[in-house]
C-alpha cells in the first residue's frame, strides 16, 4: 500500500495546470486603427463619430471672438461723441448768426462845450448803449451845414455794452458859427441824438 502523503524533508510543490478556452477570434495584438480620417473627426464604424478635442480652450476662443465687437463698440461711441460736439458747435454758431440780435438801450452825443479853436477840428462822439449781444449798428451823421455822411456800420462784439462813434468836423476861417451834429441810428433800432456847439475864431 502506497503512502499518498508527500515525503517529508524533500522540496515538493504541486502545480495544477488549467486550460483556458476562448470563444471567438483572438484579441488583436495592437491598437485598432479607425476606418477613415476626415479632418479632425475620426470615424469608427458606421454612424459613430468621435470629435477630436479642441486645440485651445473654448472660453479663450469666445473671448477672442468678442474682442473685435468691443473695439467696434468703442469706435461707435467715439464717433457719436464727435458728432455731438460738432452738432453743439454748429448750434452755437447758428445761434450767434440767427439768434436774437443786438438791442440798443440809449444814445447820447457830446463834444467839448468850449468848441474848437481857429482852424481846428471838433471831435463829436456818440455813445450807443447796448445789451451786450453781438451785432452791427448802422448809422449816419448829419451836420447843420447841410452835409451828411453815407450809411456807416459798426460791429459790436459779444459782451461789449457800449459803442463809441466819432465824427471829426474841421472848421476854418474867422467868425462865429453855431454848429449842430446829429447821429441818426438806422438799425437795429431807429434813434437820433444831437449836440450843439459854437466855433469861434477872432484872430
C-alpha positions as CSV (number, residue, x, y, z in Angstrom):
1,X,0.0,0.0,0.0
2,X,1.5,3.2,-1.0
3,X,1.5,6.4,1.1
4,X,-0.2,9.3,-0.5
5,X,1.4,11.9,1.7
6,X,4.3,13.9,0.4
7,X,7.6,12.8,1.5
8,X,8.9,14.8,4.4
9,X,12.2,16.7,4.1
10,X,12.0,17.0,0.3
11,X,11.3,20.2,-1.6
12,X,8.0,19.4,-3.2
13,X,5.3,21.5,-4.9
14,X,2.2,20.6,-6.8
15,X,1.2,22.7,-9.7
16,X,-2.1,22.4,-11.4
17,X,-2.2,23.5,-15.0
18,X,-5.5,24.6,-16.2
19,X,-6.7,25.2,-19.7
20,X,-8.5,28.5,-20.7
21,X,-10.8,28.3,-23.7
22,X,-11.9,31.4,-25.6
23,X,-14.8,31.7,-28.0
24,X,-14.3,33.9,-31.0
25,X,-11.2,35.3,-32.6
26,X,-8.2,36.1,-30.5
27,X,-7.7,39.7,-29.2
28,X,-5.8,41.9,-31.6
29,X,-2.2,42.5,-30.7
30,X,-2.1,46.2,-31.4
31,X,-4.4,49.3,-31.3
32,X,-7.4,49.4,-33.6
33,X,-7.0,51.8,-36.5
34,X,-10.0,53.9,-37.5
35,X,-11.9,53.2,-40.6
36,X,-11.1,56.7,-42.1
37,X,-10.0,60.1,-41.1
38,X,-11.8,63.3,-42.2
39,X,-10.4,66.5,-40.9
40,X,-10.4,66.4,-37.2
41,X,-13.1,63.7,-36.8
42,X,-12.2,60.1,-36.5
43,X,-15.0,57.7,-37.6
44,X,-15.2,54.2,-36.1
45,X,-17.7,52.1,-37.8
46,X,-21.0,53.2,-39.4
47,X,-22.9,56.1,-37.9
48,X,-20.5,56.6,-35.0
49,X,-18.4,59.8,-34.8
50,X,-15.9,61.0,-32.2
51,X,-14.8,64.6,-32.2
52,X,-11.3,65.5,-31.6
53,X,-10.6,67.7,-28.6
54,X,-10.3,71.4,-29.4
55,X,-6.7,72.6,-29.7
56,X,-7.4,75.5,-27.3
57,X,-10.0,76.2,-24.6
58,X,-13.4,77.3,-25.8
59,X,-13.6,80.1,-23.3
60,X,-10.5,81.7,-24.9
61,X,-11.9,81.4,-28.4
62,X,-15.1,83.1,-27.3
63,X,-13.1,85.9,-25.7
64,X,-11.0,86.4,-28.9
65,X,-14.2,86.5,-31.0
66,X,-15.8,89.0,-28.6
67,X,-12.8,91.4,-28.5
68,X,-13.4,92.9,-32.0
69,X,-17.1,93.6,-31.1
70,X,-15.9,95.6,-28.1
71,X,-13.5,97.6,-30.2
72,X,-16.2,98.3,-32.7
73,X,-18.5,99.5,-29.9
74,X,-15.8,101.8,-28.6
75,X,-15.3,103.2,-32.0
76,X,-19.0,103.9,-32.4
77,X,-19.1,105.6,-29.1
78,X,-16.1,107.8,-30.1
79,X,-17.8,108.8,-33.3
80,X,-21.1,109.5,-31.5
81,X,-19.2,111.8,-29.1
82,X,-17.6,113.7,-32.0
83,X,-21.0,114.0,-33.7
84,X,-22.5,115.5,-30.5
85,X,-19.6,118.0,-30.2
86,X,-19.9,119.0,-33.9
87,X,-23.7,119.5,-33.5
88,X,-23.2,121.7,-30.4
89,X,-20.6,123.9,-32.3
90,X,-22.9,124.3,-35.3
91,X,-25.9,125.1,-33.0
92,X,-23.8,127.7,-31.2
93,X,-22.6,129.3,-34.5
94,X,-26.2,129.3,-35.8
95,X,-27.4,130.9,-32.6
96,X,-24.8,133.6,-32.9
97,X,-25.7,134.2,-36.5
98,X,-29.5,133.8,-36.5
99,X,-30.3,134.2,-32.8
100,X,-31.5,137.3,-31.0
101,X,-29.6,140.4,-32.2
102,X,-28.2,143.4,-30.5
103,X,-30.6,145.6,-28.7
104,X,-30.0,149.4,-28.2
105,X,-30.8,150.9,-24.9
106,X,-29.8,154.6,-25.3
107,X,-27.9,157.0,-27.5
108,X,-26.1,160.2,-26.4
109,X,-23.9,162.6,-28.4
110,X,-21.3,165.0,-26.8
111,X,-18.3,167.2,-27.6
112,X,-16.1,169.8,-26.0
113,X,-18.6,172.5,-24.8
114,X,-15.9,175.2,-25.5
115,X,-15.9,174.3,-29.1
116,X,-12.9,174.1,-31.4
117,X,-10.4,177.0,-31.8
118,X,-9.3,178.7,-35.0
119,X,-8.9,176.2,-37.9
120,X,-9.4,173.3,-35.6
121,X,-11.4,170.1,-35.6
122,X,-14.2,169.2,-33.3
123,X,-14.4,165.6,-32.1
124,X,-18.1,164.7,-31.8
125,X,-18.7,161.4,-30.0
126,X,-21.9,159.3,-30.0
127,X,-22.2,156.7,-27.2
128,X,-24.6,153.9,-28.0
129,X,-25.6,151.7,-25.1
130,X,-26.4,148.0,-25.9
131,X,-27.4,144.8,-24.1
132,X,-24.1,143.1,-24.7
133,X,-25.2,140.9,-27.5
134,X,-23.2,140.8,-30.7
135,X,-24.4,142.7,-33.7
136,X,-24.0,145.6,-36.2
137,X,-25.1,149.2,-35.8
138,X,-26.0,151.1,-39.0
139,X,-26.0,154.9,-38.7
140,X,-25.2,158.2,-40.4
141,X,-24.1,161.7,-39.3
142,X,-26.0,164.8,-40.3
143,X,-24.3,168.2,-39.9
144,X,-26.0,171.6,-39.7
145,X,-24.1,172.9,-42.7
146,X,-26.3,170.7,-44.9
147,X,-23.9,167.7,-45.3
148,X,-24.5,164.2,-44.2
149,X,-22.4,161.0,-44.3
150,X,-23.2,157.8,-46.2
151,X,-24.5,154.9,-44.2
152,X,-21.8,153.6,-41.9
153,X,-21.6,150.4,-39.8
154,X,-20.0,149.5,-36.5
155,X,-19.5,145.9,-35.5
156,X,-20.2,145.3,-31.8
157,X,-18.7,142.1,-30.3
158,X,-20.3,139.9,-27.6
159,X,-20.1,141.3,-24.1
160,X,-19.4,144.9,-25.2
161,X,-22.2,147.1,-23.9
162,X,-21.1,150.4,-25.3
163,X,-20.2,151.5,-28.8
164,X,-18.4,154.9,-29.4
165,X,-18.9,156.5,-32.8
166,X,-16.8,159.5,-33.8
167,X,-17.4,162.5,-36.1
168,X,-14.4,164.7,-36.9
169,X,-15.7,168.2,-38.1
170,X,-13.0,170.6,-39.2
171,X,-13.6,174.4,-39.2
172,X,-11.6,177.2,-41.0
173,X,-11.7,181.0,-41.1
174,X,-12.7,183.7,-38.7
175,X,-16.0,184.4,-37.1
176,X,-18.6,182.5,-35.0
177,X,-20.6,179.5,-36.2
178,X,-23.4,177.8,-34.4
179,X,-22.9,174.1,-35.2
180,X,-25.1,171.1,-34.7
181,X,-24.1,167.4,-35.2
182,X,-26.8,164.8,-35.2
183,X,-26.4,161.0,-35.1
184,X,-29.2,159.0,-36.9
185,X,-29.2,155.4,-35.8
186,X,-30.8,153.3,-38.6
187,X,-30.6,149.8,-37.2
188,X,-31.2,147.6,-35.2
189,X,-33.4,150.4,-34.0
190,X,-34.1,154.0,-35.2
191,X,-32.8,156.6,-32.7
192,X,-31.5,160.1,-33.0
193,X,-29.3,162.2,-30.8
194,X,-27.5,165.5,-31.3
195,X,-25.3,168.1,-29.8
196,X,-24.8,171.9,-30.3
197,X,-21.6,173.8,-30.0
198,X,-20.0,177.1,-31.3
199,X,-17.0,177.6,-33.4
200,X,-15.3,180.9,-32.6
201,X,-12.3,182.5,-34.2
202,X,-11.5,186.2,-34.0
203,X,-7.7,186.3,-34.6
